[in-house]
Amino acid sequence: MFSSRSLSSPFTQNQNLLIDQVMAAIFRNRPCETNVVASIPQPFWTVEAVSQVLRSIPRFLFQSPRSYNTLIFALCRVGNFKKAKFLMEQMELPGFRCPPDVFTYTILISSYCRYSMETGCRKAIRRRIWEANHLFRLMLFKGFVPDVVTYNCLINGCCKTNRIERALELLEDMVKRGIAPNRITYNSFIRYYSATNEIDKAIEMLRKMQEMNHGVLPCNSSYTPIIHALCETGMVVEARDFLVELAEQGSIPREYTYKLVCDALESAGKIDLLDAEFCTRLEDGIKDRIKEVMKIKPLLQHYSV
């Protein structure tokens, strides 16, 4: 199936894993397995390694947009945005076999937002967020209908780069189009407002998520930023109330969050506000979760070898 040049060049185990995932998306018409992709060590994701893998795949296997979407994802994964965008522009040419779809734009928008913060350069961050917003507008102009994943990627990128006005515009546009926000959508705003000490707005967004009832309930990722912000500002009683509310919904807080509230209450001399039975139940739940993680951890280490 591969060319003679690719057969003569030896591939490592990690390269074989990546080839299998790319071939699965192209030839077997199924998406990449996230756990297998995550098990590939970080140093392997280089431009040279990915290019070597992609060169070994015959051209006749590219028969659907998913094939090209996989290539675009691989190029974005190694930070080669120019080639990824060039490939998408080639797909948009008249008469091209596989025109881009919603997933093509979503992959690029998600990658621009996700990897912009890793550069550490403000100019590069602004440029990539601008590219993500430009692709989103281009996507709408060409008649594509973005889904909740597209909106979540762009909202999260805007919140992480302090573009809260743009994020709120996207949320409003999302609702107008009849797309229901989910937990990821609201958590992006909760994390932003908690990090900027606008705790009232973070709580307002949490209550809005509960009120709208879009099929999801707040969980650890929703309550934790608010609890941490309350403890940092000395509002220990309110932090305790949110901890109790989280536990009453059937969720077990993270160990760090639980200890943070306990230490804050003890420093304020209000440790009596936590019931002994309540503390025992939370500590037992945290221990049980640690045991479950330790059972899974050896399996993750085995797949990452």
HELIX and SHEET records of a PDB file:
HELIX    1   1 SER A    4  SER A    8  1                                   5    
HELIX    2   2 GLN A   13  ILE A   26  1                                  14    
HELIX    3   3 THR A   34  SER A   39  1                                   6    
HELIX    4   4 GLN A   42  PHE A   44  5                                   3    
HELIX    5   5 VAL A   47  ARG A   55  1                                   9    
HELIX    6   6 ARG A   59  LEU A   61  5                                   3    
HELIX    7   7 PRO A   65  ARG A   77  1                                  13    
HELIX    8   8 PHE A   81  MET A   91  1                                  11    
HELIX    9   9 VAL A  102  SER A  116  1                                  15    
HELIX   10  10 MET A  117  THR A  119  5                                   3    
HELIX   11  11 ARG A  122  PHE A  141  1                                  20    
HELIX   12  12 VAL A  148  LYS A  160  1                                  13    
HELIX   13  13 ILE A  164  LYS A  176  1                                  13    
HELIX   14  14 ARG A  183  ALA A  195  1                                  13    
HELIX   15  15 ILE A  199  MET A  212  1                                  14    
HELIX   16  16 ASN A  220  GLU A  232  1                                  13    
HELIX   17  17 VAL A  236  GLU A  248  1                                  13    
HELIX   18  18 GLU A  255  SER A  267  1                                  13    
HELIX   19  19 ILE A  271  LEU A  273  5                                   3    
HELIX   20  20 ALA A  276  TYR A  303  1                                  28    
END                                                                             
